Amino acid sequence: MNSQGSGSTRLRSRFAWSAGLNAIGATARIAWRMRIEHGVGYPNPPFVLAANHHSFLDPLLIGAAYGNRVRFIGLVDLLGQYRIVDWAMDSFEVITIRRGTVPFGAIRECLDHLRQGGVVGVFPEGTRVPRFGDGRLYRGAAWLANRAGVPLVAVAITGTDRVLGVDNKLHRGRVEVIVGPTLHARGTGREAVDDLTHRWQDWMASVV
């Protein structure tokens, strides 16, 4: 999925990024008392935004907290299961990858979006997990930031594991989005990617 789709898709995406984000943020503040801790804030784009992942709500609430366009990477496997997920992935221009493959097309799309001054959102855990650290940690976010020569912004989200976790059922609760440090690669190559991943992981483990 990309921003070069049909006219109706582009119109829907423009609406989603403007009115949609505001509506999502307002709903989250009312329903789940969403709190945003901005810290030092975001750098000017382009950058890669890397967050932990508990819920289908995460990209929507993180996008609402940022307040601007973020193209998240998501699994194409999710399509066709829930209409609302299909609509959201299409409207918010999710860059899709297929599990178990090398996503060359998605990588090119991410790099193109960053070159155009955009923001790409990545969940290094690769899938929803009940608790941070429960699953495998992938280095794709750090690799993408290093390859594109852009910073990696750490963002933590808490509470979505309770309000809409892996059971896919809505519950009451409280959500918080915490904007963390802006991390820059130190050096190049695999060692720089590993170092960037570890610094992101260390910060995330300290707040969630």
Secondary structure, 3 states (H helix, E strand, C coil): CCCCCCHHHHHHHHHHHHHHHHHHHHHHHHHCCCEEECCCCCCCCCEEEEECCCCCHHHHHHHHHHCCCCEEEEEHHHCCCCHHHHHHHHHCCCEEECCCCCCHHHHHHHHHHHHCCCEEEECCCCCCCCCCCCCCCCCHHHHHHHHHCCCEEEEEEECHHHHCCCCCCCCCCCCEEEEEEEECCCCCHHHHHHHHHHHHHHHHHHHC
